[in-house]
């Protein structure tokens, strides 16, 4: 690999930018394709699938090597459902961060080894890179905590936004977002009630439904 190409690849990885290194198997010629520009590439369909499924491989005499940033999950609310979500998310390769201004909830004893922020979401989220490899779930059921996080998420490129609550709660949330100036198309990005409809009961099953819906959004864009 040429030095300039290697430096560009390392810079992209350092900045959490998804890129593909495409190598012509006949000539050895290489090029770097950012995901943001992949739709205009001759291998657009292959690249889209490869990025979505984190899958490198050969196609039409070229080898596509995918370099996606690590997956990240931001959880708003140090609640019992979060405790059930975290081990599943970690097994799926997510780096997990929990945000909850209630210091009695956001403790190392309740969330050992997890990045914790006992701060208000609108204070800490602007310092984080909410990119297309990041998911956010709001679990506190408290508008004072969840809404500021959702405001930030809706203005970002996160691939999944989920919010806990009933259909009635979601309708009230949508109205607050409309009153705050968000359009219906933006509000529709929120998966609420959160999780696939599988009749889940209790925190562990709800966690399964959340992670299943998040996986569908990641891999299929739904």
Secondary structure in CASP SS format (residue, H / E / C, confidence):
PFRMAT SS
TARGET T0000
AUTHOR 0000-0000-0000
METHOD secondary structure of the structure
MODEL  1
X C 1.00
X C 1.00
X H 1.00
X H 1.00
X H 1.00
X H 1.00
X H 1.00
X H 1.00
X H 1.00
X H 1.00
X H 1.00
X H 1.00
X H 1.00
X H 1.00
X C 1.00
X C 1.00
X C 1.00
X C 1.00
X E 1.00
X E 1.00
X E 1.00
X E 1.00
X E 1.00
X E 1.00
X C 1.00
X C 1.00
X C 1.00
X C 1.00
X C 1.00
X E 1.00
X E 1.00
X E 1.00
X E 1.00
X E 1.00
X H 1.00
X H 1.00
X H 1.00
X H 1.00
X H 1.00
X H 1.00
X C 1.00
X C 1.00
X C 1.00
X H 1.00
X H 1.00
X H 1.00
X H 1.00
X H 1.00
X H 1.00
X H 1.00
X H 1.00
X H 1.00
X H 1.00
X C 1.00
X C 1.00
X C 1.00
X E 1.00
X E 1.00
X E 1.00
X C 1.00
X C 1.00
X E 1.00
X E 1.00
X E 1.00
X E 1.00
X E 1.00
X E 1.00
X C 1.00
X C 1.00
X C 1.00
X E 1.00
X E 1.00
X E 1.00
X E 1.00
X E 1.00
X E 1.00
X C 1.00
X C 1.00
X C 1.00
X H 1.00
X H 1.00
X H 1.00
X H 1.00
X H 1.00
X H 1.00
X H 1.00
X H 1.00
X H 1.00
X H 1.00
X H 1.00
X H 1.00
X C 1.00
X C 1.00
X E 1.00
X E 1.00
X E 1.00
X E 1.00
X E 1.00
X E 1.00
X C 1.00
X C 1.00
X C 1.00
X C 1.00
X C 1.00
X C 1.00
X C 1.00
X C 1.00
X C 1.00
X C 1.00
X C 1.00
X C 1.00
X C 1.00
X C 1.00
X C 1.00
X E 1.00
X E 1.00
X E 1.00
X C 1.00
X C 1.00
X C 1.00
X H 1.00
X H 1.00
X H 1.00
X H 1.00
X H 1.00
X H 1.00
X H 1.00
X C 1.00
X C 1.00
X C 1.00
X C 1.00
X C 1.00
X C 1.00
X E 1.00
X E 1.00
X E 1.00
X E 1.00
X E 1.00
X C 1.00
X C 1.00
X C 1.00
X C 1.00
X H 1.00
X H 1.00
X H 1.00
X H 1.00
X H 1.00
X H 1.00
X H 1.00
X H 1.00
X H 1.00
X H 1.00
X H 1.00
X H 1.00
X C 1.00
X C 1.00
X C 1.00
X C 1.00
X C 1.00
X E 1.00
X E 1.00
X E 1.00
X E 1.00
X C 1.00
X C 1.00
X C 1.00
X H 1.00
X H 1.00
X H 1.00
X H 1.00
X H 1.00
X H 1.00
X H 1.00
X H 1.00
X H 1.00
X H 1.00
X H 1.00
X H 1.00
X H 1.00
X C 1.00
X C 1.00
X C 1.00
X C 1.00
X H 1.00
X H 1.00
X H 1.00
X H 1.00
X C 1.00
X C 1.00
X E 1.00
X E 1.00
X C 1.00
X C 1.00
X C 1.00
X C 1.00
X C 1.00
X C 1.00
X C 1.00
X C 1.00
X C 1.00
X C 1.00
X H 1.00
X H 1.00
X H 1.00
X H 1.00
X H 1.00
X H 1.00
X H 1.00
X H 1.00
X H 1.00
X H 1.00
X H 1.00
X H 1.00
X H 1.00
X H 1.00
X H 1.00
X H 1.00
X H 1.00
X H 1.00
X H 1.00
X C 1.00
X C 1.00
END
